[in-house]
Amino acid sequence: METAGTEPGAVTMRENELIRDLYDSDLRYCSDHLDRLFDFMQREGLWNGTELYLTSDHGEEFYDHGMYYHRNVPYDELLNVPLFVKRDTADPDHVEESRELLDLAPTICADHGVDVDGLPFRGRNLFDGESREVIATGSAAIDDAAVVAGRWDGWKYIYDGGDVRLYDLEADPEERVSVADANPETVRSFEATIPDGLFDLESPGTRTPDDDVDEERLAALGYMEV
């Protein structure tokens, strides 16, 4: 796993499969304990009337685009995360359009009768409207250059330290072949919509632990491997 973080190209196919299996085991572990939690809530009469919000801050890459883990360019394997909401304020609904984690806070506030119009949220209610212009940042693979992506109207735009890529998600859902050169107007549209400041952000990179306790915590999260 350390090699995957520092020399991803040196990981063998067998090692890649092992890393995937370990990740799958983590998913099973999490799922099993969610089952325990939900069963307990139902037995104790806590299920009805309780709101639940389950999501993740990122996905994981397994050399899909030449890297491992999640400190990488924001391809869809990193952006697509689980999200489900159990609430008693509305009938069950299934939203198929893309959403952002920024939408969670205003959704929770709205479900509890808090007026969010005057609050400085950058997101909006998960159940408000259909299409969104989803914007995300990532980490440069080589240096600390800015990495930003936009995803809407069937297109995926990625700016990676000056390198611009554009993917037609309907024809190329795995984001393999950039069509930026053939679609300059679409590229310009993304660049006009994404806030200018995001193109100037530098990747935070890694940092030296503050002390032994800090190092232990970072190691437990896997950040000392790189």
C-alpha positions in Angstrom: 0.0 0.0 0.0 2.9 2.3 0.6 4.2 1.6 -2.9 0.7 2.4 -4.3 1.0 5.9 -2.7 4.5 6.6 -3.8 5.1 4.5 -6.9 1.7 3.5 -8.3 3.1 2.1 -11.5 5.1 -0.4 -9.6 2.1 -2.1 -8.1 1.4 -5.5 -9.7 -2.0 -6.7 -10.8 -2.1 -9.2 -7.9 -1.3 -6.4 -5.5 -3.9 -4.2 -7.1 -6.5 -7.0 -6.5 -5.4 -7.3 -2.9 -5.9 -3.6 -2.3 -9.3 -3.7 -3.9 -10.2 -6.7 -1.7 -9.1 -4.9 1.4 -11.2 -1.9 0.5 -14.2 -4.2 -0.2 -13.7 -5.7 3.3 -13.9 -2.2 4.8 -17.2 -1.6 2.9 -18.6 -4.8 4.3 -17.4 -3.9 7.8 -19.1 -0.5 7.6 -22.3 -2.1 6.1 -22.5 -4.7 8.8 -22.2 -2.1 11.6 -24.8 0.1 10.0 -27.1 -2.9 10.0 -26.5 -3.3 13.7 -27.2 0.4 14.3 -30.4 0.4 12.3 -31.6 -2.9 13.9 -31.0 -1.4 17.4 -32.8 1.8 16.5 -35.8 -0.2 15.3 -35.9 -2.5 18.3 -35.7 0.4 20.7 -38.4 2.5 19.0 -35.9 5.1 17.8 -36.2 4.6 14.0 -39.4 6.6 13.4 -38.8 10.2 14.1 -35.0 10.0 13.7 -33.3 11.6 10.7 -30.2 10.0 9.2 -27.8 11.4 6.7 -25.1 9.0 5.4 -22.4 10.0 2.9 -18.7 10.0 2.4 -16.2 12.8 1.7 -14.6 11.1 -1.3 -14.3 7.9 -3.3 -11.1 5.9 -4.0 -9.0 5.4 -7.0 -7.4 2.0 -7.8 -5.1 3.0 -10.7 -8.2 3.9 -12.8 -6.3 6.9 -14.0 -2.7 6.0 -13.0 -3.0 6.7 -9.3 -4.2 5.2 -6.0 -6.2 6.5 -3.0 -7.9 9.9 -3.1 -5.4 12.7 -3.1 -5.6 12.8 -6.9 -7.3 14.5 -9.9 -11.1 14.5 -9.3 -12.2 11.9 -11.8 -15.6 10.4 -11.1 -14.3 7.5 -9.1 -13.4 10.1 -6.5 -16.4 12.3 -6.8 -19.2 9.7 -6.8 -20.0 8.9 -3.2 -22.9 7.2 -1.4 -25.6 9.5 -0.1 -28.8 8.6 1.5 -31.2 10.7 3.7 -33.8 9.3 5.9 -36.2 12.0 7.1 -39.8 12.2 8.2 -40.5 15.7 6.8 -41.3 14.5 3.3 -42.3 11.4 1.3 -39.4 9.2 0.1 -37.7 10.6 -3.0 -34.9 9.5 -5.3 -32.8 12.3 -6.7 -30.9 11.1 -9.8 -29.1 14.4 -10.6 -25.7 15.2 -9.2 -25.4 17.0 -5.8 -22.6 18.4 -3.6 -21.7 17.8 0.0 -22.2 21.5 0.4 -25.9 20.8 0.0 -26.1 18.8 3.3 -26.0 21.7 5.8 -28.8 23.8 4.2 -30.9 20.6 3.8 -30.6 19.7 7.5 -31.5 23.3 8.4 -34.5 23.4 6.1 -35.8 20.1 7.5 -35.7 21.7 11.0 -37.5 24.9 10.0 -34.4 27.1 9.9 -34.6 29.8 7.3 -31.3 29.6 5.4 -31.9 32.5 3.0 -29.7 34.8 5.2 -27.1 32.3 6.0 -23.8 32.1 4.0 -24.3 28.6 2.6 -22.7 27.9 -0.7 -24.9 24.8 -1.3 -28.7 24.5 -1.4 -31.3 22.0 -0.4 -30.6 18.5 -1.8 -34.3 18.3 -2.9 -34.4 21.7 -4.5 -34.5 21.6 -8.3 -32.9 19.1 -10.6 -29.7 19.9 -12.4 -26.6 21.5 -10.7 -23.3 22.8 -11.8 -21.1 20.6 -9.7 -17.6 21.9 -9.0 -14.8 20.1 -7.1 -11.1 20.5 -6.4 -8.4 17.9 -6.2 -4.7 17.4 -5.8 -1.9 17.6 -8.5 -0.1 14.3 -9.1 3.3 16.0 -9.4 3.4 19.4 -7.9 1.2 21.8 -5.9 -0.6 23.3 -8.9 -4.3 24.0 -8.8 -6.7 21.2 -9.7 -10.4 21.9 -10.3 -13.2 20.1 -12.1 -16.7 20.9 -13.3 -19.4 18.4 -14.1 -22.7 19.3 -15.8 -24.8 18.9 -19.0 -23.2 15.6 -19.7 -19.6 17.0 -19.7 -16.7 16.7 -17.3 -14.1 19.5 -17.3 -10.8 19.1 -15.5 -8.0 21.7 -15.1 -4.8 20.1 -13.8 -2.0 22.6 -13.3 -2.6 24.1 -16.7 -3.5 20.9 -18.5 -7.2 21.1 -19.6 -9.3 18.0 -20.3 -12.9 17.6 -21.3 -14.9 14.4 -21.4 -18.2 13.5 -23.1 -19.7 11.5 -20.3 -22.3 9.9 -22.4 -19.9 8.6 -25.0 -17.0 8.1 -22.6 -18.3 7.5 -19.0 -14.9 6.3 -17.8 -13.2 9.6 -18.8 -10.5 8.0 -21.0 -10.3 10.3 -24.1 -10.2 14.1 -23.7 -12.2 16.0 -26.4 -11.1 19.5 -25.2 -9.5 20.5 -28.5 -12.6 19.6 -30.5 -14.9 21.5 -28.1 -13.3 24.9 -27.3 -16.7 26.6 -26.7 -17.6 24.1 -24.0 -14.2 24.5 -22.4 -14.7 28.3 -22.3 -18.1 27.8 -20.8 -16.8 25.8 -17.9 -13.9 28.2 -17.3 -16.3 31.2 -17.3 -18.6 29.4 -14.8 -16.0 28.0 -12.3 -14.9 30.8 -9.9 -11.5 32.3 -10.9 -10.0 31.8 -7.4 -10.2 28.0 -7.7 -7.7 28.1 -10.6 -5.2 29.8 -8.3 -5.5 27.4 -5.4 -2.4 25.4 -4.5 -2.6 21.8 -3.5 -1.9 21.6 0.3 0.4 18.6 -0.2 1.7 16.8 2.8 2.9 18.2 6.1 5.3 17.2 8.9 3.5 15.8 12.0 3.4 18.2 15.0 4.2 15.6 17.5 4.1 11.8 18.2 0.4 11.8 18.8 -0.2 13.8 15.6 2.0 11.3 13.7 0.1 8.4 15.1 -3.3 9.9 14.0 -2.0 10.6 10.5 -0.6 7.1 10.2 -3.9 5.6 11.3 -5.5 7.5 8.4 -2.9 6.3 5.9 -1.3 9.8 5.3 2.2 8.7 6.5 2.4 6.3 3.6 3.2 9.1 1.1 
